[in-house]
Amino acid sequence: MKTIKLTLLCCLLSVFTYANVSQSQKDALVALYNTTNGDSWNTSWDMDQPVKEWHGVTLEGNEIVEIDLSFNNLTGKLPNEISDLTSLRVLNLAFNKLEGELPKTLTDLTNLETLQLFSNNFSGALPKDIGRMENLKTLELYNNSFFGEIPNSIGDLTNLESLILSSNQLIGKLPSSISNLKSLKVLSLFDNSLLGTVPSSIGELEQLEELVLSNNAFYGNLPGELAQLSNLKTLLLSNNGFKGNYAALKDKLPNIVDFDLDEVNMKGALATLDSEDDDDD
C-alpha cells in the first residue's frame, strides 16, 4: 500500500511539475507561428513537443515569460492574440521581415520589460497608449517604417532605460513628457523627420549616457541644460538646423567620448552656452 501511495504521489508531483501552459497561451503561440509563416522559420516549432521545448520560448512554472525569435526569418504580421501572453517580460523579434502595424492589443502586455522589434518592416503609427506598458525598461523599434508623432504617453514609461526609435519616419516635436523618464540612459532618435527645438527639460535626464538626435530637422539653440548631463558619453547632433557656436560644450561634459555637431557650430572658441551662463550670473 505504501508503494502505491508513493507512486501516486510521484505521479501527482510530475503532473504539477510538467503541466502544460494554459490553452490561451499556447493558442497565442500557435497564432504567432501561423501569422509569421512558421514553417519557413530558420528554426521552427515542433507542435507535437511540449511548449518548453519550442525554440526561443522560456517558461517559469507554467507561464511564458520570454520569446526570443530574433534572426529567425519571421515574415508576415503579429497576431492580436499576442496579448494573451500576459506574463511575458521579454519579446525579442529583431532582425526578421515582419511588416504591417503593431496590433492594438500589444499594449495589453503590461508586464513586458523588454520590447525589441528593430530591423523589421513594421509601419504605421506608434500606439498612442504605449504608456500603459509601465514596466518597460527597453523599447527598441529602430530600422522600421513607423510614422507619425512620438506619443505623449511615452512619458508614462518611467522605468525606461533605453529608448531607440532611430531610422523610421517619425515626425513632429520631441514630446516634453520625455523629461519624466528619469531612469533613461539611452535616447536615440536619429534619421527621422523630427523637428522643433530641443526642450530645456532634457537636462532633467540625469542618468542619460547617450543622446543621438542626428539627421532630423531640429533647429534653434541647444538648451544650456545639456551641460547638466554629467553622465553623458555620446552626444550626436549633426545634420539638423541648430544655431550657435558650441565649441565649449564638450568641455562641460566630463565623461563625453563621442561628440558630433555640424562643423559650422564648432567654429570659434566662445560657445553660446558660455554666454547663457554669463546671463545667469
The 8 nearest C-alpha neighbors of each residue, nearest first, counted from 0:
[[1, 3, 2, 4, 5, 6, 7, 8],
 [2, 0, 4, 3, 5, 6, 7, 8],
 [1, 3, 5, 0, 4, 6, 7, 8],
 [4, 2, 6, 0, 5, 1, 7, 8],
 [5, 3, 7, 1, 6, 2, 8, 0],
 [4, 6, 8, 2, 3, 7, 1, 9],
 [5, 7, 3, 9, 4, 8, 2, 10],
 [8, 6, 10, 4, 9, 5, 11, 3],
 [9, 7, 5, 11, 10, 6, 4, 12],
 [10, 8, 12, 6, 7, 11, 13, 5],
 [9, 11, 13, 7, 8, 12, 6, 14],
 [10, 12, 14, 8, 13, 9, 7, 15],
 [13, 11, 9, 15, 14, 10, 16, 8],
 [12, 14, 10, 16, 11, 15, 17, 9],
 [15, 13, 11, 18, 12, 17, 16, 10],
 [16, 14, 12, 18, 13, 17, 11, 10],
 [17, 15, 13, 14, 18, 12, 60, 11],
 [16, 18, 14, 15, 13, 19, 61, 60],
 [19, 17, 15, 14, 16, 20, 61, 13],
 [18, 20, 61, 17, 21, 49, 50, 22],
 [21, 19, 61, 62, 22, 24, 25, 18],
 [20, 22, 24, 23, 25, 19, 61, 62],
 [21, 23, 25, 24, 26, 20, 19, 27],
 [24, 22, 26, 21, 25, 27, 83, 84],
 [25, 23, 27, 21, 26, 22, 84, 83],
 [24, 26, 22, 28, 27, 23, 29, 21],
 [27, 25, 29, 23, 24, 28, 22, 30],
 [28, 26, 80, 30, 24, 25, 29, 81],
 [27, 29, 31, 25, 30, 26, 32, 24],
 [28, 30, 32, 26, 31, 27, 33, 25],
 [29, 31, 27, 33, 28, 32, 34, 26],
 [32, 30, 28, 29, 34, 33, 78, 35],
 [33, 31, 37, 29, 30, 35, 34, 28],
 [32, 34, 30, 36, 31, 35, 37, 29],
 [35, 33, 31, 36, 32, 75, 76, 30],
 [34, 36, 75, 74, 73, 32, 33, 37],
 [37, 35, 33, 38, 34, 39, 74, 32],
 [36, 38, 32, 40, 39, 35, 33, 43],
 [37, 39, 36, 40, 43, 32, 44, 33],
 [40, 38, 37, 36, 41, 72, 43, 73],
 [41, 39, 72, 37, 42, 43, 71, 38],
 [40, 42, 71, 72, 43, 39, 70, 73],
 [41, 43, 40, 71, 44, 54, 39, 37],
 [44, 42, 40, 37, 38, 41, 45, 54],
 [43, 45, 53, 46, 54, 42, 37, 32],
 [46, 44, 47, 48, 43, 53, 52, 49],
 [45, 47, 48, 44, 49, 50, 53, 29],
 [46, 48, 45, 49, 44, 50, 52, 53],
 [47, 49, 46, 45, 52, 50, 53, 51],
 [50, 48, 51, 52, 47, 53, 19, 46],
 [51, 49, 53, 52, 48, 19, 20, 56],
 [50, 52, 49, 53, 58, 56, 57, 48],
 [53, 51, 50, 49, 48, 54, 56, 45],
 [54, 52, 50, 44, 51, 56, 55, 45],
 [53, 55, 56, 52, 44, 42, 43, 68],
 [56, 54, 67, 66, 68, 53, 57, 65],
 [55, 57, 66, 54, 53, 65, 51, 67],
 [58, 56, 65, 64, 63, 66, 55, 51],
 [59, 57, 63, 62, 64, 60, 61, 51],
 [60, 58, 62, 61, 63, 64, 57, 65],
 [59, 61, 62, 58, 16, 63, 17, 20],
 [60, 62, 20, 59, 19, 58, 63, 18],
 [63, 61, 59, 58, 60, 64, 20, 86],
 [62, 64, 58, 87, 57, 65, 86, 59],
 [63, 65, 87, 88, 86, 58, 57, 62],
 [66, 64, 89, 57, 87, 88, 56, 63],
 [65, 67, 56, 90, 55, 89, 91, 68],
 [66, 68, 55, 91, 69, 90, 92, 65],
 [69, 67, 92, 55, 71, 91, 66, 70],
 [68, 70, 92, 93, 71, 94, 67, 91],
 [71, 69, 94, 95, 72, 68, 93, 92],
 [70, 72, 41, 69, 40, 68, 73, 95],
 [73, 71, 40, 95, 41, 70, 74, 96],
 [72, 74, 95, 35, 96, 71, 40, 97],
 [75, 73, 97, 35, 96, 36, 72, 76],
 [74, 76, 35, 97, 98, 34, 36, 73],
 [77, 75, 98, 97, 34, 35, 99, 78],
 [76, 78, 31, 34, 102, 79, 101, 35],
 [79, 77, 80, 81, 31, 30, 76, 34],
 [78, 80, 81, 102, 104, 82, 77, 103],
 [79, 81, 27, 82, 78, 83, 30, 104],
 [82, 80, 79, 83, 27, 78, 84, 105],
 [81, 83, 80, 84, 104, 107, 105, 108],
 [84, 82, 85, 81, 80, 24, 27, 23],
 [85, 83, 82, 24, 87, 86, 81, 63],
 [84, 86, 83, 87, 108, 82, 110, 109],
 [87, 85, 64, 84, 110, 63, 62, 88],
 [86, 88, 64, 84, 85, 111, 65, 89],
 [89, 87, 111, 112, 64, 110, 65, 113],
 [88, 90, 65, 113, 87, 111, 112, 66],
 [91, 89, 66, 114, 65, 67, 113, 115],
 [90, 92, 67, 115, 93, 69, 114, 66],
 [93, 91, 69, 68, 116, 115, 67, 90],
 [94, 92, 116, 69, 117, 91, 95, 118],
 [95, 93, 118, 70, 69, 119, 117, 92],
 [94, 96, 72, 73, 119, 93, 70, 97],
 [97, 95, 74, 119, 73, 120, 72, 98],
 [96, 98, 74, 75, 119, 120, 76, 95],
 [99, 97, 121, 120, 76, 75, 96, 122],
 [100, 98, 121, 122, 76, 101, 123, 97],
 [101, 99, 123, 122, 121, 102, 98, 124],
 [100, 102, 103, 99, 77, 105, 121, 123],
 [103, 101, 104, 79, 105, 100, 77, 78],
 [104, 102, 105, 101, 106, 126, 79, 107],
 [103, 105, 102, 107, 106, 82, 79, 81],
 [106, 104, 107, 103, 102, 82, 108, 81],
 [105, 107, 108, 104, 129, 132, 131, 109],
 [108, 106, 105, 104, 109, 82, 132, 131],
 [109, 107, 106, 110, 111, 85, 82, 105],
 [108, 110, 132, 107, 111, 133, 131, 134],
 [111, 109, 108, 88, 134, 86, 87, 112],
 [110, 112, 88, 109, 108, 87, 135, 113],
 [111, 113, 135, 88, 136, 134, 89, 110],
 [112, 114, 137, 89, 111, 135, 136, 90],
 [115, 113, 138, 90, 137, 91, 89, 139],
 [116, 114, 91, 139, 117, 93, 92, 138],
 [115, 117, 93, 140, 92, 91, 139, 114],
 [118, 116, 140, 141, 93, 142, 119, 115],
 [117, 119, 142, 94, 93, 143, 141, 95],
 [118, 120, 96, 95, 97, 143, 117, 121],
 [121, 119, 98, 143, 97, 96, 144, 122],
 [120, 122, 98, 99, 143, 144, 119, 100],
 [123, 121, 145, 144, 100, 99, 120, 98],
 [124, 122, 100, 145, 146, 125, 99, 121],
 [125, 123, 146, 147, 145, 126, 122, 100],
 [124, 126, 127, 123, 145, 149, 150, 147],
 [127, 125, 129, 128, 124, 103, 150, 106],
 [128, 126, 150, 129, 125, 152, 151, 130],
 [127, 129, 130, 126, 131, 152, 106, 150],
 [128, 130, 126, 131, 127, 106, 132, 152],
 [129, 131, 152, 155, 128, 153, 132, 156],
 [132, 130, 129, 133, 128, 106, 109, 155],
 [133, 131, 109, 130, 134, 106, 135, 129],
 [132, 134, 156, 131, 135, 130, 109, 155],
 [135, 133, 112, 132, 110, 111, 158, 136],
 [136, 134, 112, 133, 159, 137, 111, 113],
 [135, 137, 159, 160, 112, 158, 113, 134],
 [136, 138, 113, 161, 135, 159, 160, 114],
 [139, 137, 162, 114, 161, 115, 113, 163],
 [140, 138, 163, 115, 141, 162, 117, 164],
 [139, 141, 117, 116, 164, 163, 115, 138],
 [142, 140, 164, 165, 117, 166, 143, 139],
 [143, 141, 118, 166, 117, 167, 165, 119],
 [142, 144, 120, 121, 167, 119, 141, 145],
 [145, 143, 122, 167, 121, 168, 120, 146],
 [144, 146, 122, 123, 167, 168, 124, 143],
 [147, 145, 169, 168, 124, 123, 144, 167],
 [148, 146, 169, 124, 170, 149, 145, 168],
 [147, 149, 170, 171, 169, 150, 146, 172],
 [148, 150, 151, 147, 125, 174, 169, 173],
 [151, 149, 127, 152, 153, 148, 125, 126],
 [150, 152, 153, 174, 176, 154, 149, 127],
 [151, 153, 130, 154, 150, 155, 128, 129],
 [154, 152, 130, 151, 155, 150, 156, 129],
 [153, 155, 176, 152, 177, 179, 156, 180],
 [156, 154, 130, 153, 152, 157, 133, 179],
 [157, 155, 133, 154, 130, 158, 159, 153],
 [156, 158, 180, 155, 159, 179, 154, 181],
 [159, 157, 136, 156, 182, 134, 135, 160],
 [160, 158, 136, 157, 156, 183, 135, 161],
 [159, 161, 183, 136, 184, 182, 137, 158],
 [160, 162, 185, 137, 159, 184, 183, 138],
 [163, 161, 138, 186, 139, 185, 137, 187],
 [162, 164, 187, 139, 165, 186, 141, 140],
 [163, 165, 141, 188, 140, 187, 139, 162],
 [166, 164, 188, 141, 189, 190, 163, 167],
 [167, 165, 190, 142, 141, 191, 189, 143],
 [166, 168, 144, 145, 143, 191, 165, 169],
 [169, 167, 146, 191, 145, 144, 192, 170],
 [168, 170, 146, 147, 191, 192, 148, 167],
 [171, 169, 193, 192, 148, 147, 168, 146],
 [172, 170, 193, 148, 194, 173, 169, 192],
 [173, 171, 194, 195, 193, 174, 170, 148],
 [172, 174, 175, 171, 197, 193, 149, 194],
 [175, 173, 176, 151, 177, 172, 149, 150],
 [174, 176, 177, 178, 173, 198, 200, 151],
 [175, 177, 154, 178, 174, 179, 151, 153],
 [178, 176, 154, 175, 179, 180, 174, 153],
 [177, 179, 176, 180, 200, 201, 203, 175],
 [180, 178, 177, 154, 176, 181, 157, 155],
 [181, 179, 157, 178, 183, 182, 177, 154],
 [180, 182, 204, 183, 179, 157, 205, 206],
 [183, 181, 160, 180, 206, 158, 159, 184],
 [184, 182, 160, 180, 181, 159, 207, 185],
 [183, 185, 207, 208, 160, 206, 161, 209],
 [186, 184, 161, 209, 183, 162, 208, 207],
 [187, 185, 210, 162, 163, 209, 211, 161],
 [186, 188, 211, 163, 210, 165, 189, 164],
 [189, 187, 165, 164, 212, 211, 163, 186],
 [190, 188, 213, 212, 165, 214, 191, 211],
 [189, 191, 214, 166, 165, 215, 213, 188],
 [192, 190, 168, 169, 215, 167, 193, 166],
 [193, 191, 170, 215, 169, 216, 168, 194],
 [192, 194, 170, 171, 215, 216, 191, 172],
 [195, 193, 217, 216, 172, 171, 192, 215],
 [196, 194, 217, 172, 218, 197, 216, 193],
 [195, 197, 218, 219, 217, 198, 194, 220],
 [196, 198, 199, 221, 195, 222, 173, 217],
 [199, 197, 200, 201, 196, 175, 222, 173],
 [198, 200, 222, 201, 224, 202, 197, 223],
 [201, 199, 202, 198, 203, 178, 175, 224],
 [202, 200, 203, 199, 178, 204, 198, 225],
 [201, 203, 224, 200, 225, 204, 227, 199],
 [204, 202, 201, 205, 200, 178, 181, 227],
 [205, 203, 181, 202, 207, 206, 201, 178],
 [204, 206, 203, 228, 207, 202, 181, 230],
 [207, 205, 184, 204, 182, 183, 230, 208],
 [208, 206, 184, 205, 204, 183, 231, 209],
 [207, 209, 231, 184, 232, 230, 185, 206],
 [210, 208, 233, 185, 207, 231, 232, 186],
 [211, 209, 234, 186, 187, 233, 185, 235],
 [210, 212, 187, 235, 234, 189, 213, 188],
 [211, 213, 189, 236, 188, 235, 187, 210],
 [214, 212, 236, 189, 237, 238, 235, 215],
 [215, 213, 190, 238, 189, 239, 237, 191],
 [214, 216, 192, 193, 191, 239, 213, 217],
 [217, 215, 194, 239, 193, 192, 240, 218],
 [218, 216, 194, 195, 239, 240, 196, 215],
 [219, 217, 240, 241, 196, 195, 239, 216],
 [220, 218, 241, 242, 196, 221, 240, 217],
 [221, 219, 242, 241, 243, 222, 218, 196],
 [220, 222, 223, 197, 219, 241, 225, 196],
 [223, 221, 224, 199, 225, 220, 197, 198],
 [222, 224, 225, 272, 226, 221, 275, 199],
 [223, 225, 202, 226, 222, 227, 199, 201],
 [226, 224, 202, 227, 223, 228, 222, 201],
 [225, 227, 224, 228, 251, 223, 252, 229],
 [228, 226, 225, 224, 229, 202, 205, 203],
 [229, 227, 226, 205, 230, 231, 225, 202],
 [228, 230, 231, 227, 252, 253, 254, 226],
 [231, 229, 208, 228, 254, 207, 206, 232],
 [230, 232, 208, 229, 228, 255, 207, 233],
 [231, 233, 255, 256, 208, 254, 209, 257],
 [234, 232, 257, 209, 231, 256, 255, 258],
 [233, 235, 258, 210, 211, 257, 209, 259],
 [236, 234, 259, 211, 258, 213, 212, 237],
 [237, 235, 213, 260, 212, 259, 211, 234],
 [236, 238, 260, 213, 261, 239, 259, 235],
 [239, 237, 214, 213, 261, 215, 236, 240],
 [238, 240, 216, 217, 215, 237, 241, 214],
 [241, 239, 218, 217, 216, 242, 219, 238],
 [240, 242, 218, 219, 220, 239, 217, 243],
 [243, 241, 220, 219, 240, 264, 218, 244],
 [242, 244, 271, 264, 220, 245, 241, 270],
 [243, 245, 264, 270, 271, 265, 246, 266],
 [246, 244, 270, 248, 247, 265, 264, 271],
 [245, 247, 265, 270, 248, 268, 244, 267],
 [248, 246, 270, 250, 245, 249, 251, 268],
 [249, 247, 251, 245, 250, 246, 252, 226],
 [248, 250, 252, 251, 247, 255, 246, 258],
 [249, 251, 248, 247, 252, 253, 246, 255],
 [250, 252, 248, 249, 226, 253, 247, 229],
 [251, 253, 249, 250, 255, 229, 254, 226],
 [254, 252, 255, 251, 229, 250, 249, 230],
 [255, 253, 232, 252, 231, 230, 256, 229],
 [254, 256, 232, 252, 231, 253, 233, 257],
 [257, 255, 232, 233, 258, 254, 234, 231],
 [258, 256, 233, 255, 234, 232, 259, 235],
 [257, 259, 234, 235, 233, 256, 260, 255],
 [258, 260, 235, 236, 237, 234, 257, 261],
 [261, 259, 237, 236, 262, 235, 264, 258],
 [260, 262, 237, 263, 264, 238, 265, 259],
 [261, 263, 265, 264, 260, 266, 237, 259],
 [264, 262, 261, 265, 266, 244, 260, 243],
 [265, 263, 244, 262, 261, 266, 245, 243],
 [264, 266, 246, 262, 245, 263, 244, 267],
 [267, 265, 264, 263, 244, 246, 262, 268],
 [268, 266, 269, 265, 246, 244, 270, 245],
 [267, 269, 246, 270, 247, 266, 244, 245],
 [268, 270, 267, 246, 271, 273, 247, 244],
 [271, 269, 245, 244, 272, 273, 247, 246],
 [270, 272, 274, 273, 244, 243, 245, 275],
 [271, 273, 275, 270, 223, 274, 276, 245],
 [274, 272, 276, 270, 271, 275, 277, 269],
 [273, 275, 277, 271, 276, 272, 278, 270],
 [274, 276, 272, 278, 273, 277, 271, 279],
 [275, 277, 273, 279, 274, 278, 272, 280],
 [278, 276, 274, 280, 279, 275, 273, 272],
 [279, 277, 275, 276, 280, 274, 273, 272],
 [278, 280, 276, 277, 275, 274, 273, 223],
 [279, 277, 278, 276, 275, 274, 273, 272]]
